[in-house]
């Protein structure tokens, strides 16, 4: 017998495609894909007949965000950190007790964006507005913001407190139709 070199055995690759396909199916089925959920906003039901609501200009606080994510707060340039102070002054009538008991109920914050405004900036401004309203609501109940946020919405006593706070400072933010500055030129 002659000892010689043996040819290396070949690996049968016929089933490799099947194995790769099964692995692909396995990973597609078991992988969770993150999906954007958006902003949770409860819209009021559409009325049968829509009446034009007239709001006095003094009861509207305007926030504009341009396509470069720069803010205008009542026609003055501002930052996110300025929103709390300016909106608080507006809603509390500059810290004075308003003569009309319902002045915060008439107040509306108008949030207007440009078509080029980033979602991140919009959400940042919207979140800051929610925090400001929650701070005012907490103060109206004599609580800190943390205490207010930890109120249990299922307990009857807390439901009543939350209702009083939201009646004192209802979250009235108007999302104005975005503009496209490039078409205005």
N, C-alpha and C positions, 0 to 999 in steps of 0.2 A: 504494500500500500504506500501510496505516495502521500506524503504530508505536504500539503501546499497551502497556499493562502486560500482562506475561505472568503467567499463574497459576503459582505455584510447583508444581513437580512433587512428587507424593506418593511417599513411600518405601513400597514394598510390604512390609508387616509380616507377611505370611502365613507366612514361614519363620522368623520370630524365635522362635516357640515351639519349633520343632524344634531350633534352634541352642541355646536355653537348656536344653532337655531333654538334648541331647548333652553340653553342658558339665557339667551336673549329674551325669550318669552318669560322665563322665571323672573328676571330682573324687571321687566316691564310690569308684570303683575304685582310684584311685591314692593315696588318703589312708590312712595307717595310724592305727588307733585304739589308744590305750594301754589295756592291760588290766592289772588288778591280778593279781599272781601269787601273793600270799600269802606265808606263811612256810614255808620248806622244812624240814619236820620228818619224819624217817623214823620211822614208827610200827612198833612190834613186831608180828609176826604174832599173830592172835587165837588163843589157846590153845584146845585142845579143851575142857578143863574149867578153869574159872577158880577158883583158890583165893584166899581172902581173905589178903592179905599184912598181917601185923601189924608195924607199925613203932613203935618206942618214941618217945614224944613228944620226948625229948631229941635224937633224930636228925632232927627236922623243923624247918626254918627257915621261918616263915610270913611271906609278903609279901601284904598285902591292898591292893587299889586300889579306892577307893569311886567312886561315880558322879560325884563332883566332881574326880576324878583326883588325890586325895590318897592318900599312901602310909602304911601302917603296917608297920613292920619289927619283927617280934616284939613287937607291941602298943605300940610306940613310934612316934610320928610321925616321918617321915623324908622325905628327898629322894632323887632319883635318884643324886646324888653320894655318898650314904651307903651305897648298896647294895654297892659294891665292898668297903669296909672291913668292914661287918657280915657279909657272906657269907664273906669271906676268914677272919675270926675264927672263924666257925662251922665252916667246912670244915677249918681247920688246928688246931682245938681251942685257940683263943686264942693261936696262935703256938707252943704247946708241942708237942713231939713226942708224938703220942698213944701211949698204952701199947698200944692195939690197933692192929696194923698195917693193919687194914682199916677204920678209922673213916671216912675220906672216902668209901669205897665204900658205907657204910651211910647216909650223909647224904643227905637229900632236901630240896630247896627247894620249898615249896608256894606256888604263885602263884594267888591267888584274886582274882577281879574281881567287880564289880557289873554288872548288865545295862546300866547307864548309863555305864560306863567307856569312854573314847574308845579307838579302835584305836591312835592315835598314842602314847598313854601306855603301853598294853600293849606295843607294839613297842619303845618306849624302854626299858622295864624288862627285857624279854626280851633285847634287845641288850646291855644292861649286864650281865646275868647271863652271857651268852656271853663277853663280854670278860673278866669276872672269872675264869671257868673257864679261859679260854685263858691268862691271866696266870699262874694257878697251875700249869697244865700246862707252860708255858714255864720257870717257876722250877724245877719238878721235874727238868727236863732241863738246867738251868744256862744257859738261853738268855734273850734278851730277847724281848719280845712280838713285835717286828718280825721277829726271826730265826725265831721259832716260826711266825709266819704265812707266812713265805716258804719253809718246808720244802716240798719237792716230793713230793706224795702218790704219785707214780708210781715214785720211786726206792726200791729195796728197803731201803736203810739208813735212809731217812727214814720209810718205812712202819713199821719196827720202833720208831723213836723215837716216832712219833705214837701207836702202840699202847701203848707203855709209859706215855706221858703220859696217855692217856685211861683206862688201867687205874688209874693213880694217882688221877686226879680224874675219874670218870665224870660226864657231864652228866646229872644226875638232877633234872629239874624237873617237878613235878607240876602240871598245870593243873587246879585244882579247879573243880567246876561253879559257874558264876556264880550269884550270888544276886540277888534283886530286892528291894531294901530297901523299896520302896513297898508291897509286899504284906505286909511284916512288921508294919506299924503297925496 
